[in-house]
Amino acid sequence: MLTSNSLKIVDNELLIGNVSTSELAKNFKTPLYVFDEEGIRKNCRAYVNSIKENYDGNGLVAYASKAFSCFAIYQIAKEEGLGIDVVSGGELYTAHRINFPMDKVFFHGNNKTKEELELAVKYRVGTIVVDNLTELKMLIRLIEKANKNGEKIKQRIMLRIKPGVDAHTHNFIRTGQIDSKFGFAVETNEATEAVNEALKYDCLDLVGIHCHIGSQIFDCNPFVVTAEIMMNFIADHPKANLRELNLGGGFGIKYKSDDKPIEYDQYMKKIATKIKEVAHERNIPCPKIIIEPGRSIIGSEGITLYTVGSKKVIPNVRTYIAVDGGMGDNPRYALYGAEYEFLCANKAGEPKTETVTIAGRYCESGDLLGENVKLQNVEPGDILAVLSTGAYNYSMASNYNRIPRPAVVLVNNGTVKEIIERETYEDIISKDVIL
Ligand SMILES: Cc1ncc(COP(=O)(O)O)c(C=O)c1O
């Protein structure tokens, strides 16, 4: 099963963006991350159009860059008219260095440091999404200090709210008080206290509220219930004039054949209907909507290519296929058993006749990419493709075992550009200090 329209099988070979995966592996070596530019842009446009069509364009799509952050992806987001969400000084710095419009940046995080907030204020980040009262106080002190020194900053902020909807699984639950490290709870009145506190300060412009209920969600209902709770919160705080509603990301993508992603349009239609309904019932204006898709913009448009090393058949136990990467470039199976679709890129048209376990090269027994997966009969030297690795792979990669991180290339209808170079051993030792 192919997980994206960017992928095709021609003459027994896997192509991405009309580029041969064997050629990519030969020219750029493996492991290699490959992204299809056209696919990414199509996803961006589908989200932008869904807001145009269902909500008169009164909204913004902010790409959640924790899914994959680098110059090239910020450039694409900028060209497609998206904003971005960043969660660290590093992501913010990357965006700033590539001249991403700062007014379209949302800065998240449950424990932003003073240095990060200073950087955000210095760069004039559009919106800081405040998570807790300690952060709120720290931010006020920073801005008041800057304003005493002649600046005239009125910082746009949102408050991160826990709406009491938990959608981390395929089902969802409404709980009284969800156990989450992020944000202010509605039930305990914490959220209302935060609104009242923020309103006391002239240096802040409290524009709205934010929430994010989970990831890899296939059901519209939890989003609709959340939108209703958030709209009622806005209506319950008329003095605050909350005019923007950020509903986060979390839309599921196809990793395996039984994953059935929601059409973006369906999602937006249902959300927009609910928001307009509550606005009418409670007699408040419709807020501007912000959504923050990460995985669903980038996830299916990326694959990882590996070279098969050893094949170890343990009779009556299992067959291990070892590849030249693993948990250092994709920790998601080791972390939480995330499942993927595997394919022998140079035998892609052949039937999957074997059941194998894909082992990485890192020095951990748990360094696996998948267990009991169906695969073509592969031999050492073959190229293994893992599909839908575009999100939370490169961004979660590490240098465990001092193995350099792979390169990243962007393909587009037959063309190839390297967007992140492969790390070298020199990169690995570059911060070491000799005693
Ligand atoms: C605040 C926030 N927004 C957006 C996202 C993006 O989620 P996804 O990649 O599932 O769309 C996340 C993911 O953790 C998040 O925490």
The ligand as a Gaussian input file, in Angstrom:
#p B3LYP/6-31G(d) Opt

LIG

0 1
 C        0.141000      23.134000      20.278000
 C        0.258000      22.189000      19.166000
 N       -0.199000      22.561000      17.955000
 C       -0.099000      21.738000      16.886000
 C        0.474000      20.485000      16.998000
 C        0.589000      19.642000      15.762000
 O       -0.022000      18.429000      15.850000
 P       -0.076000      17.470000      14.578000
 O        1.302000      17.338000      14.070000
 O       -0.597000      16.193000      15.124000
 O       -0.988000      18.131000      13.588000
 C        0.952000      20.047000      18.241000
 C        1.553000      18.717000      18.389000
 O        1.964000      18.264000      19.405000
 C        0.839000      20.929000      19.361000
 O        1.290000      20.584000      20.563000

